[in-house]
């Protein structure tokens, strides 16, 4: 559960609407990708998509184009509620709209509440990617500053545009950890995980290192070979996303090995 500041939501939607009016190429490309499915979906009496249909369209193409699965695009704004009693920070708000639902509602108002045009769906999909990127950037800086606040994890890294590979790997691992845990209540767990990474964290780091090496290889003709290889926070964020998206394929070998091991424990093939 992530609390999204209203200022971030308003910035994302205002930027999305400006880009839509300006014919932003990313929105036009998404519109083109969605067009066939949009035409096939049923329309209401105003010739627009219902909330359900728009949510389906955005979910489908956000996953297809960006690899993101979005939760919170409910069929009815009254049903867009989040029970947060299990949130580590102890939020107790019920019936709180999710960020995707709020963006959906704001876009619906553009058509007087009558439904969604193709451009609305394309804008929402692009805005969802922008929102994810903005929140991930905030979390990445939080990971960096969390590590620098603890003794021994990051040293001599005052310039965020020039990070060592070791620091980049640590920040990416911390960024991933902070997606699933709350540092405020699990500080000891964080220190333990950063000191002795779990198998999954170790694999995440190995994959990130592979992607870093691939990046430097692609840039071998434009980089100074005598200069230490270092990266910016923007590079680090891009690598964090690439690592997350590639993790499933990277772990495929582990999954197959575990499957072979489990099969050997069942010689009679009866599942017991």
N, C-alpha and C positions, 0 to 999 in steps of 0.2 A: 504494500500500500504506500503510495507516494502522494504527499500533499503538494499540489501545484498552486503556486501563488497566482492570484487573479491578474497581476501585472504581466506575468508570462503569457497567460491565456490571451489577454487583450493584445499583447504585442504580436503573438503568433497569428491571430485572426486578422488584425489590421494589415500585417504584412502580406498575408494570404490574399486578402481582398484587393490590395494595391497591385499585387502581382497578377491577379486575375484580370483586372481592368487593363493592365499594360500588356496582356497577352504573353505572360511568362512562358518560356518554352517548356519548362518542366510540367506546368499545368496542362499545356496544350498536348504534350506527349501522353500524359495520363488520361486526358480526355479521349485521345485517339485509341488508346489501349482499351478503355472502358466502353467505347461506342457500341460495339456489336452486342454486348451483354445488356447495355442500357436499352437498346432498341427492342430486345427480346423480352424485357421485364414488363409486367402489366403497369399501366398508368391509371391515375385517378381521373375524375371528370375534368380536371384542369390540365390534363396531359402531362402531369408530373409524377415522379415516383413517391410512393408512400414512405414513411419513416423506416418501416421494415425493409423495403426494397432498397432504399438508399444505404442502410446499414449493411445489408448483404453485399451490395456492389463495392462499397468502400473496403469491407473486410476482405473480399476476394482479391481485389487488385493491390491492396496494401501488402498482402502476403505474397502475391505473385511477383510484384515489381520490386518491393523493398525487403521481403522476407520477414515482415513484422506481423505478429498476430495481436489484434487489438481487442481488449476487453472493455466493456462499458458502453457499447453502442446498443442500448436497449431499445425495445420496440415502442416503449411509451415512457416519456419523461417522468411520469409518476412512479414508474417501476425502477427508475435509475437510483437505487439506494445502495449504500455501502455500509455494512456492519463492521465497525472498526474496533470492537472491544478487544480483539487479539493483537492489535497493532502495538509494537514495542514501546511506542511513546504514549500509549494509553488514551488515544482519541476515542471519544464516546459518541460521536455524531452519527445519527441514523438518517436515512433518506437523503444522504448527501450525493449530489450528482457527480458522476465521474467526469474527468476532463473531456473524453471523447463525446460524451452526451451533451455537455455544455456547448462544445463547438458545433455539434449537430443542430442543437436548438437555435444557436445564433444564425447559422446558415439558413435554417428553415424560415426564419423571420424575413429573409430577403424576398421570399415569394409570398409574403403575407400569410404564412402558415399553411399554404395550400399544398406544399410538397417540395420536391427537389428536382432541379434540372440537371442535365449531364454536367454542366460546368460546376454546379454546387458540389456534386459528388467528387469530381476531380480535385477541386480546391480542398475539400476536406481530407482526402487521401494525402495530398502534398503537405497540408498543415500538420497532419499527424506525424509525418516524418520529421518535420521541422521541430515539433514539440519534443519528440524523442531525442533528437540531436541536442536541443537546448538543455534538456534535463540531464542527459548523459555528460555534457560538458560541465555542468555544475557539479555533478557527482565526481567527475575526474579531478577537478580542482580540489574538491573535498578530500579525495583519496590522497592527493599530493600533500596537502597541508596536514592531514592526519598523520601521515608518515613522518613528515618533518617535525611534528610536535613530539614524536617519540624518539628517545635516544637510540642511536645505532642503526636506524633504517635508511635514512637518506642524509648524506653529508655533502657539503660544499656544492649545493645546487640552488643558487640564488636566482638564476636566470631561467625563466620558464620556456624561453625559446631555444634553449640549448641544454638538453638533458642527455646524460650518459645512457647507454643501452641498459645497464644494470638498473638504473633508476626507472627507466621506462617500463621494464618488466615488472618491477615491484609495484609501480603505480597501476598498471593494468590489472595485476592480481588483486590489489586493494580495491580498485574500482569494481571488479566483479564481486568481491566479498560484500561490499557495501550495498549492492543491489538486493541482497538477501538478508542482511543483518543490520541491526542498529548499533552503531558504535557507542552511543550514550549508555546503553545498558549491557553491552557485551564487549567492553574494552579488553578485558583479559583474554577473551576468546579471539579477538582480532590480533592481539600481540602473539598469541600462541600460533595462530594460523600463518602469520607473516614470518614467524621464527622457524616453524616446521610445517611447511605447506602440506595440505592433504594431497592424496594421489591426483584428484581431479584438478586442484590448483596447480600442481606440478605439470600436469599434461597441458593445462591452459597456458602456462608459461612457456613450455616447449613449443607449442604451436605458435605463440606470439613471436618467439625467437626465430622460428622458421620463416614467418612472414616478414620479419625485420630483415633477415638475410636476403630474402627475395627482393625486397624493396631496394636495398643497397646494390644488389646485382643489376637490377633494371636501370639504376642511376649511375652505374659505374663509369660511364663516359662523361658525365657532367659533374661528378664529385672529385674533389682533390684527394688523390690516393694517399697523400702524406699527412692528411688531417684526421684527427680522431673522429670516428663515426658517432654522431650525436643527432638527436631528434628534438623537434619542438612539441609543445603540448597539442597542437593541432594534428601533427603526425601521430601522436600517441592516441588521440581520440579515434582517428581513422583506423589505426591498428587494432584498437580495442573492439571496434565494430566488426572488422574483418575476422578477428579471432573468434568472436561470439558466433558469427554466421558460419564459420568453417569447423566449429568444434564437433558437430555431429558426425561429419565425415571423418574427422581426425580420430574420433573414438570408435569408429566402426570396427577396427581390428580388435580392440578390447572387448567389444560386445560379442564378436564372433568367437573369440577365445573363451569367454565365459560360457557361451552357449555350448561349445564342445565339451567343456569341463562338466557342465550340468548333465549333458547327454550321457556321459560316461557313468554318472551316478545312478542312471536309470537303465540298467542292462535289459530289463524286461519290456521297456517301452510302454509302461502302463501309467506313467505320470505320477508314480508314488515313490 
